[in-house]
Amino acid sequence: MKKVTNLLALSLTTGALLLTIGGDVAAHGESAHGSKANAANQHATATQTAWGIAGDPAKVARTVKVEMSDAMRFSPQAFTVKMGETVRFEVSNAGKVMHEMVIGTKEELDTHAEMMKKHPNMEHEEAYMAHVSPGKKNEIVWLFNKVGEFDFACLVAGHYEAGMRGKIRVTQ
Protein backbone atom coordinates (compact mmCIF):
# COMPACT_ATOMS: atom_id res chain seq x y z
CA MET A 1 0.00 0.00 0.00
CA LYS A 2 1.11 3.53 -0.69
CA LYS A 3 0.43 6.40 1.67
CA VAL A 4 -1.42 9.16 -0.14
CA THR A 5 -1.73 12.64 1.32
CA ASN A 6 -4.07 14.05 -1.30
CA LEU A 7 -6.15 12.15 -3.84
CA LEU A 8 -8.72 13.73 -6.11
CA ALA A 9 -10.73 11.51 -8.45
CA LEU A 10 -13.67 12.22 -10.71
CA SER A 11 -15.98 9.36 -11.72
CA LEU A 12 -16.57 9.42 -15.45
CA THR A 13 -19.98 7.79 -15.20
CA THR A 14 -21.57 9.50 -12.23
CA GLY A 15 -19.72 12.79 -12.14
CA ALA A 16 -19.11 12.08 -8.45
CA LEU A 17 -16.03 13.61 -6.90
CA LEU A 18 -13.93 11.68 -4.38
CA LEU A 19 -11.46 13.53 -2.22
CA THR A 20 -9.26 11.64 0.19
CA ILE A 21 -6.88 13.42 2.51
CA GLY A 22 -4.47 10.94 4.04
CA GLY A 23 -4.90 7.18 4.12
CA ASP A 24 -3.68 4.08 2.38
CA VAL A 25 -4.51 3.63 -1.29
CA ALA A 26 -3.51 0.71 -3.49
CA ALA A 27 -2.31 1.44 -7.00
CA HIS A 28 -2.45 -0.91 -9.99
CA GLY A 29 -0.62 -4.11 -9.22
CA GLU A 30 -0.84 -3.79 -5.44
CA SER A 31 -2.64 -6.12 -3.07
CA ALA A 32 -6.02 -4.38 -2.76
CA HIS A 33 -6.80 -4.75 -6.46
CA GLY A 34 -8.31 -8.05 -7.43
CA SER A 35 -9.36 -9.01 -3.92
CA LYS A 36 -12.70 -10.56 -3.03
CA ALA A 37 -13.19 -7.65 -0.62
CA ASN A 38 -13.24 -5.28 -3.59
CA ALA A 39 -15.89 -7.40 -5.32
CA ALA A 40 -18.06 -7.33 -2.19
CA ASN A 41 -17.64 -3.57 -1.73
CA GLN A 42 -18.59 -2.87 -5.32
CA HIS A 43 -22.17 -3.95 -4.68
CA ALA A 44 -22.65 -1.45 -1.86
CA THR A 45 -22.94 1.52 -4.23
CA ALA A 46 -25.12 0.56 -7.19
CA THR A 47 -25.27 3.37 -9.74
CA GLN A 48 -27.31 3.12 -12.93
CA THR A 49 -25.12 3.43 -16.04
CA ALA A 50 -25.88 3.39 -19.76
CA TRP A 51 -24.89 -0.31 -19.79
CA GLY A 52 -26.65 -1.51 -16.62
CA ILE A 53 -26.22 -1.55 -12.86
CA ALA A 54 -24.37 -3.59 -10.23
CA GLY A 55 -26.16 -6.89 -9.81
CA ASP A 56 -27.33 -8.74 -6.73
CA PRO A 57 -25.17 -11.88 -6.31
CA ALA A 58 -28.25 -13.76 -5.08
CA LYS A 59 -29.96 -13.11 -8.44
CA VAL A 60 -27.20 -14.35 -10.78
CA ALA A 61 -28.78 -16.13 -13.77
CA ARG A 62 -25.49 -17.47 -15.16
CA THR A 63 -21.74 -17.29 -14.88
CA VAL A 64 -19.43 -16.34 -17.75
CA LYS A 65 -15.75 -17.22 -17.35
CA VAL A 66 -13.46 -14.64 -18.94
CA GLU A 67 -9.71 -15.19 -19.25
CA MET A 68 -7.21 -12.38 -19.83
CA SER A 69 -3.76 -12.99 -21.28
CA ASP A 70 -0.53 -11.17 -22.00
CA ALA A 71 -1.34 -11.58 -25.71
CA MET A 72 -3.64 -8.60 -24.90
CA ARG A 73 -6.80 -10.59 -25.51
CA PHE A 74 -9.92 -11.68 -23.66
CA SER A 75 -11.42 -15.12 -24.12
CA PRO A 76 -14.23 -14.99 -25.05
CA GLN A 77 -14.08 -11.66 -26.84
CA ALA A 78 -17.85 -11.40 -27.36
CA PHE A 79 -21.05 -12.74 -25.87
CA THR A 80 -24.78 -12.08 -25.79
CA VAL A 81 -26.97 -11.62 -22.73
CA LYS A 82 -30.68 -10.92 -22.32
CA MET A 83 -32.01 -7.68 -20.91
CA GLY A 84 -32.82 -8.20 -17.24
CA GLU A 85 -30.19 -10.92 -16.84
CA THR A 86 -27.75 -10.74 -13.93
CA VAL A 87 -24.40 -12.21 -14.95
CA ARG A 88 -21.42 -13.16 -12.80
CA PHE A 89 -18.18 -12.67 -14.73
CA GLU A 90 -15.42 -14.83 -13.27
CA VAL A 91 -12.39 -12.98 -14.55
CA SER A 92 -9.00 -14.73 -14.43
CA ASN A 93 -5.58 -13.42 -15.37
CA ALA A 94 -3.49 -16.09 -17.10
CA GLY A 95 -0.70 -13.58 -17.75
CA LYS A 96 2.33 -12.28 -15.90
CA VAL A 97 1.20 -8.62 -15.74
CA MET A 98 -1.80 -6.84 -14.20
CA HIS A 99 -4.97 -6.83 -16.30
CA GLU A 100 -8.49 -5.59 -15.74
CA MET A 101 -11.94 -6.02 -17.22
CA VAL A 102 -13.97 -2.82 -17.41
CA ILE A 103 -17.49 -2.80 -18.89
CA GLY A 104 -18.86 0.37 -20.53
CA THR A 105 -19.72 2.18 -23.72
CA LYS A 106 -16.99 2.67 -26.30
CA GLU A 107 -17.00 6.40 -25.54
CA GLU A 108 -16.57 5.84 -21.78
CA LEU A 109 -13.78 3.31 -22.33
CA ASP A 110 -11.99 5.60 -24.82
CA THR A 111 -12.07 8.46 -22.30
CA HIS A 112 -10.98 6.26 -19.40
CA ALA A 113 -8.14 4.73 -21.47
CA GLU A 114 -6.80 8.23 -22.20
CA MET A 115 -6.95 9.10 -18.51
CA MET A 116 -5.11 5.87 -17.63
CA LYS A 117 -2.29 6.83 -20.01
CA LYS A 118 -1.83 10.10 -18.14
CA HIS A 119 -2.32 8.57 -14.67
CA PRO A 120 -1.32 4.87 -14.85
CA ASN A 121 -1.43 4.45 -11.05
CA MET A 122 -4.87 6.00 -10.70
CA GLU A 123 -6.96 4.33 -7.99
CA HIS A 124 -10.45 3.43 -9.16
CA GLU A 125 -13.00 0.85 -8.11
CA GLU A 126 -16.45 0.52 -9.63
CA ALA A 127 -18.91 -2.37 -9.76
CA TYR A 128 -18.27 -2.75 -13.51
CA MET A 129 -14.50 -3.26 -13.05
CA ALA A 130 -12.39 -6.23 -12.02
CA HIS A 131 -8.66 -5.67 -11.43
CA VAL A 132 -6.79 -8.96 -11.52
CA SER A 133 -3.19 -9.61 -10.54
CA PRO A 134 -1.19 -12.26 -12.46
CA GLY A 135 -2.44 -15.77 -11.71
CA LYS A 136 -5.43 -14.47 -9.73
CA LYS A 137 -9.22 -14.20 -10.19
CA ASN A 138 -11.87 -11.60 -9.45
CA GLU A 139 -15.49 -11.13 -10.39
CA ILE A 140 -18.08 -8.66 -11.61
CA VAL A 141 -21.78 -9.21 -10.92
CA TRP A 142 -23.73 -7.06 -13.36
CA LEU A 143 -27.42 -6.58 -14.16
CA PHE A 144 -27.92 -5.78 -17.84
CA ASN A 145 -31.08 -3.66 -17.78
CA LYS A 146 -30.52 -1.81 -21.07
CA VAL A 147 -30.71 -3.21 -24.60
CA GLY A 148 -27.74 -2.42 -26.83
CA GLU A 149 -24.17 -3.17 -27.73
CA PHE A 150 -21.61 -2.44 -25.06
CA ASP A 151 -17.90 -2.96 -24.70
CA PHE A 152 -15.41 -4.30 -22.21
CA ALA A 153 -11.69 -3.70 -22.17
CA CYS A 154 -8.47 -3.73 -20.21
CA LEU A 155 -7.57 -0.11 -19.50
CA VAL A 156 -4.12 -0.71 -18.05
CA ALA A 157 -1.94 1.75 -19.98
CA GLY A 158 -1.17 0.36 -23.46
CA HIS A 159 -3.42 -2.71 -23.23
CA TYR A 160 -6.52 -1.04 -24.74
CA GLU A 161 -4.45 0.30 -27.62
CA ALA A 162 -3.02 -3.19 -28.18
CA GLY A 163 -6.54 -4.50 -28.81
CA MET A 164 -7.54 -5.88 -25.41
CA ARG A 165 -11.27 -5.32 -25.98
CA GLY A 166 -14.52 -7.20 -26.36
CA LYS A 167 -18.25 -6.79 -27.09
CA ILE A 168 -21.39 -7.53 -25.09
CA ARG A 169 -24.70 -7.62 -26.96
CA VAL A 170 -27.79 -7.20 -24.79
CA THR A 171 -31.00 -8.41 -26.44
CA GLN A 172 -34.65 -8.44 -25.39
Long-range contacts (C-beta under 8 A, 24 or more apart in sequence): 1-25, 1-26, 1-30, 1-31, 1-32, 2-26, 2-27, 2-30, 4-123, 7-123, 9-122, 9-123, 9-124, 11-126, 12-108, 12-111, 12-112, 12-115, 13-47, 13-49, 13-50, 13-104, 13-108, 13-126, 14-47, 25-123, 26-123, 27-121, 27-122, 27-123, 28-98, 28-120, 28-121, 28-122, 28-131, 28-156, 29-98, 29-133, 33-98, 33-100, 33-131, 33-132, 33-133, 34-93, 34-130, 34-131, 34-132, 34-133, 34-136, 34-137, 34-138, 35-138, 36-138, 38-125, 38-131, 38-138, 39-130, 39-138, 39-139, 39-140, 39-141, 41-125, 42-125, 42-126, 42-127, 42-129, 42-140, 42-141, 43-127, 43-141, 45-127, 46-127, 47-127, 48-145, 49-104, 49-128, 50-104, 50-105, 50-108, 50-146, 50-148, 50-150, 51-103, 51-104, 51-105, 51-128, 51-144, 51-146, 51-148, 51-150, 51-168, 51-170, 52-103, 52-128, 52-142, 52-143, 52-144, 52-145, 52-146, 52-150, 52-170, 53-127, 53-142, 53-143, 53-145, 54-127, 54-128, 54-141, 54-142, 54-143, 55-86, 55-87, 55-88, 55-141, 55-142, 55-143, 56-86, 56-141, 56-143, 57-88, 57-141, 59-86, 59-143, 60-86, 60-87, 60-88, 60-141, 61-85, 61-86, 61-87, 62-87, 62-88, 63-87, 63-88, 63-89, 63-90, 64-88, 64-89, 64-90, 65-89, 65-90, 65-92, 66-90, 66-91, 66-92, 66-101, 67-91, 67-92, 67-93, 67-94, 68-92, 68-93, 68-94, 68-95, 68-99, 68-100, 68-101, 68-132, 68-154, 68-164, 69-94, 69-95, 70-94, 70-95, 70-96, 70-97, 72-154, 72-159, 72-162, 72-163, 72-164, 73-163, 73-164, 74-101, 74-152, 74-154, 74-164, 74-165, 74-166, 76-166, 77-165, 77-166, 77-167, 78-166, 78-167, 78-168, 78-169, 79-167, 79-168, 79-169, 80-168, 80-169, 80-170, 80-171, 81-144, 81-168, 81-169, 81-170, 81-171, 82-144, 82-170, 82-171, 82-172, 83-144, 83-145, 83-146, 83-147, 83-170, 83-171, 83-172, 84-143, 84-144, 84-145, 85-143, 85-144, 86-141, 86-142, 86-143, 86-144, 87-141, 87-142, 87-144, 88-139, 88-140, 88-141, 89-130, 89-139, 89-140, 89-141, 89-142, 90-137, 90-139, 91-130, 91-132, 91-137, 91-138, 91-139, 91-140, 92-132, 92-136, 92-137, 93-132, 93-133, 93-134, 93-135, 93-136, 93-137, 94-135, 95-134, 96-134, 97-134, 97-156, 98-131, 98-132, 98-133, 98-134, 98-156, 99-132, 99-154, 99-156, 99-159, 99-164, 100-129, 100-130, 100-131, 100-132, 100-154, 100-155, 100-156, 101-129, 101-130, 101-132, 101-140, 101-152, 101-153, 101-154, 102-126, 102-128, 102-129, 102-130, 102-152, 102-153, 102-154, 102-155, 103-128, 103-129, 103-140, 103-142, 103-150, 103-151, 103-152, 103-168, 104-128, 104-150, 104-151, 104-152, 104-153, 105-150, 105-151, 106-151, 109-151, 109-152, 109-153, 109-155, 109-160, 109-165, 112-155, 113-153, 113-155, 113-160, 113-161, 116-155, 116-156, 116-157, 116-160, 117-157, 117-158, 120-156, 120-157, 144-168, 144-170, 146-170, 147-171, 147-172
